[in-house]
Amino acid sequence: MLDRIDVHHHIVPAEYLTALAGVGIKTAVGEPFPSWTPEKSIELMDRHGIKIAITSISAPGIYFGDLDFSKNLARKCNEYSARLVKEYPQRFGAFAVLPMPDIKASLEKITYALDTLMLDGIVMLTNIDGTYLGDPKFNDVLNELNQRNAVVFVHPNIPPADKLTMTNFRPAILEFVFDTTRAVANLIHGGAIKRYPNIRFIFAHGGGTIPYLTWRISFGNKKIINLLKHLYYDIALAATPYSLNSLL
């Protein structure tokens, strides 16, 4: 079987779960956290011909209103990721998580994660407490990543409860793909994709609904269509968060 690189491969370290439980968070977007170990990941990778997986922390992320908590948890997660790569150098790489929306701390973590821990890139959520990628608040972070020619894997989040459309089913079923679309549109129409052309963005789940809404997002503007072509899209289409069967 052809060897594959999986760029959409979530890890759930015990220290991450412990930290979240300490602030009352015991589910991920309405789903229970899975039982995860490196061995389980490698077993799955072997079954599906995955040579190496680039790991990441997924939604709900690490920010829950407390900047110090987010900063400390970012360090713990990134150092765990670095240890995982060191222990299994032929099987894992890692994207570092940032303590957004703390811009100063995020810039420090970029330096530490990429220069000291030697991780492979950054994972970012589509929105942080309702503020979407492409918002001017995040310009300094994107500028730093642009200067580094960084790889940025963007995973969907769900909007805050006060902005969430009320439905009778789990929000991740639809909101994940729509939130990816919101983030891409915000990055495009806010000019961030054009301002930071060296960032190699990878968007999860096939880009959400971008393939189907390209004409509406661009209104036929070829420059916008070309910007959309500048982005990368994984092929993970599973509806459940934390599924480990995403292949690229």
Number of C-alpha atoms within 10 A of each C-alpha: 7 8 13 15 20 24 23 31 26 22 23 19 17 12 13 19 14 13 18 20 12 10 11 9 14 16 15 17 19 13 13 11 14 13 10 14 12 16 9 12 18 18 11 14 23 13 10 16 15 22 16 21 26 22 23 27 27 23 21 18 24 25 22 14 10 12 16 13 16 24 22 14 22 26 18 17 22 23 17 16 27 24 13 17 21 14 12 14 12 11 19 23 25 28 28 29 29 30 28 24 20 18 16 12 19 21 19 14 22 24 15 17 26 17 10 11 19 16 21 18 23 22 24 26 26 30 24 21 18 15 16 23 25 22 15 14 14 18 16 14 21 23 17 16 22 19 12 15 15 19 18 22 25 25 26 28 28 25 20 13 10 8 10 12 11 10 7 6 9 12 17 20 14 13 19 26 23 20 24 29 23 21 24 28 22 18 19 20 14 15 14 20 25 14 15 18 16 17 21 19 21 21 28 24 22 17 28 24 17 21 12 10 12 17 14 10 18 18 11 11 12 11 10 20 16 11 14 21 10 15 16 16 20 18 17 21 16 13 13 12 20 22 14 19 18 22 19 15
